Amino acid sequence: MDVSAEKPVQVLNARGRSPFVIVCDHASNRLPAKYGDLGLSHAERVSHIAWDPGALAVSRALSESLDAPLVYSTVSRLIIDCNRDLDAPDLIWTLSEATRIAANENLDAAERQYRIDSFHRPYHTAIETLLEARRHAGQDSVLVCMHSFTPVYHGVSRPWPIGLIHGVDTHYTKALLEALEEEAADLNIGWNEPYAALNGVTLTLEKHGDGRGLDASMIEIRNDEILEPAGVALWAGRLARCLEAARLQRKEAMAL
């Protein structure tokens, strides 16, 4: 057994020299042994309700090509959603789209706190520790939150292959939008699609990006684009170029 897989969070390339820090909230569909299968079928456990398919693959490729640190959760969002506030109603999902997660219903306070302490808090502590170490070392940091989304949700097709979501500060995300438009003029880019901060999906972005005064953006890629190595390579390459172009644009703007 890979002992590292039992850790609630993984940090790769912590000493990466890149100004970018990649984080992936929904990287894994792993259910710790004590939870069994949560009463769900195999198909449900490998579907989007349990994780963001393809998001970790793109995150790893970006980490390698940019020499960037990567922090990711190793636990399914069905156990606890690391991208939700502790008082959010969907911190621990009981219904995801049309799938009931009966095993999560009527949890007592002790189990809820156990999941927070064992999985949610270690993930955010790892991000904070990494960013603080970089600050002390005099390294600039641009936070990139990687996600994926389903092509169809509640029967409605989602036309965007990629969506960009901003927190309180919009500047870096706007620069990234412009860089993507310049690279691929015909690309259908969702702005605050398929989600936005008003949907309560920007905890990591705002806590560690806006909260530290960093340039930051949340990237959503439609998961049918990144289920195969060719798609992962295409999007990782495109994003590596555009993330850097946006960073340079911001640097120039701030120097004026």
N, C-alpha and C positions, 0 to 999 in steps of 0.2 A: 504493500500500500504506500502511496505517495503521502508521507506525513504532512508535507506542505499544503496538500489539498484540504486538510482539516483546519487550517488557519482561517479565520473569518475574512482576512484581507491579505493581499499580496502586494508587495512593492518591488518593482523591477527597475533596474538601472537608476537607483536613487541618486547616484552621483553624475548623472547625465549632464552634459555641458550645454544642452539646448536651453533657450529661454522658455520653451514650452513644457508644461506639465500636463500629462494626459491622465484623466480619471474616467473610470467606467463603473457606474453604479450597478448596472444590471448585467454584469459580465457572465454570470454563471446560473445554471439551473440546478445546482447541487442542493439536495435536501440532506441535512445532517441525519445520521443513522437513527437518532432518537425519534425522528418524526416519520419514519417509514416513507410511504408514498403519499401521505396526506389524503389518502382515499381517492387519488386521481389516477387516470389511465396513463400508460406510457405516452400516448399521443399528446395528452394534455400537459404532461411534465416536460416535453421537449418543445412545446409550442411557445408562442410569444407571451402567454400569461405568466410563464415561469422565469423569463429572462429576455434579453435583447439579442436574438440570433445575429451573428456576424459582427457585433459591436466590439467584442474583445479581439477578434482577428484583425480588424482595422486598427484598433488601439495598439496592438503589438507591432504591427507593420509601421505605424507612425513612430512608435518609440524607437524602433531600430533605425529607421531612415533619418530621423531627426536627432538621434542621441538624446532622447527625452525620457525623463522618469515616467513611470506608469504605475498608478495605484488602482487596484480593482477589488471589488467584493467577490468572494468565492461562494456566496450563499444566495440561493434563489430569492427573488422578491416575494415569493409565496410565504417565506418564513418571516421576513420583514423587509420593507422597502426602504433601502438606504437613501433614496432621494425624496423622502417625505419627512415633514416635521413630526416631532414626537406626539403632537396633539392632532395630527391629521386623521381623518376618518379612514383613510386607506393606507395607513402605516402598516397594518397587517390586513391583507386582503381577505374578505369573505365572499366576494363576488367579483370576478374579473371578466369583463364583457358579459358573456352568457354562461360562464362556468362558475358554479357554486363551489366554494372551498369550505365544506362543512366542518372540517377539522380545525379551522381557525375561528369558528363561531363560539361565542361565550367563553373566551379565554379568561382565566382569573388574573388578578393583578400581578401575582408572582410570576406567572409564565410570560406575561407581557413584559415585565421588567427584565426577566432573564434574556429575552430576545434582544431587548435594547442594549443591555450590558454586554452580551456575548457577541453580537453581530453588527448592530448599527453604530454604537459608540466607537468600537475599535476601528471601523472603517474611516470615520471622520477624524478620529485622533491621528491616524496614519497620514491622512492628507495634510492636516494642520502641522504635524511634526515635520513633514517633508518641506512644506512651504516656509516654515519658520527657520529651518536649517539653511535653506537657500537664502533667506533674507539676511541671516547672520553672516553668510559667506559672501554677501554682496552680489548675489545672482538675481537678475531680473526674472520674473515668472509671468507667463501668460497661461491662464488656466483653460484647458480644453476638455469639455465634458462630452463624452461620446455615448451615443444611444442609437438604437434602430427602432423602426416602427413597421406596423403591418400594412400591406398594400390595400386591405379592405378592413373597415371597422364598422361594426353594426350594419353591415350591408352596403356601406358607402365607400366607393373607391377613393383612394388618395393619390392624386396625380403627380405629386412632387417626388422625384427621386431623392431629394435632400431638402431638409428644412433647417433653418437657423433660428435659434431662440436666444433672446438677450435677457439679462437681468435688469437691475436698476440703470446701469450704465449701458448705453446702446453703441458707443463709439467703435469698439473693436468688432462687434458683430456686423455693423454697417460696413466697415472696411473689408471684412471677410466676404460679405455679400458682393461688394464691388469687385473684389479679386476673382471670385468665382464667375461673375458675369463677364469679366474680361477674358478669362480662360476659355469659357464655353458659352458663347452668346445665346445659344438656343436652349440652355439648361433651364428647366422649370424649377426655380428655387422658391421654396415656401418661406415666407417671413413670419415668424412666430406660428409656424405650422409643423406638424399637425397639432401642436400644443403651444401654450404660452404660459407666462408666469401666473396669469389669472387662474389657470387650471391647477395650480399648486404643485408644479413639477420642477421647480427650479431651486430646491433646497441647496444642493451641492454648489450650483453656480453662484447663488447669492451668498451663501455662508462663507465660502472660501475664495470667491472672486470679488464680488462687491464688498464683502465684509472686510477684505484686506486691501481694498483699493486697487485691485489688479485688473488689467485687461483680461477679459474672459468671454467665452461663448459656449453655448450648448449646441451640439451638432446632432441632428437626427437623420439617419440614412434609411431609406425604405429597404426592408430586409431582403427582398428578392434581388436587390442589387449586389448583395455582399454574402451570399450563401456559398459561392464558389471562389477558388483562389484567384481567378482572373478578375472578378469583380472587386475583391478585396484589394488586389494590387492596383487596379485602376483608381479606386477611390482614395486609397492611401497615398498614392503618388500625386493625385490632383490636390488633395487636402494639404499635403506637405508643402507644395508650391504656394498654394493660396494662403495658408496660415502665415507663412513667412512674408509674402507680399503684403498682407494686411498688417503685420507687425511693423514692417518698414514704413508703410504709409502712416501708421499711428505715430511712429517715432519722428518722422518728418513733420507731421502736423503739430506735435507737441513742442518741436524745436522752434516753431515760428513765433 
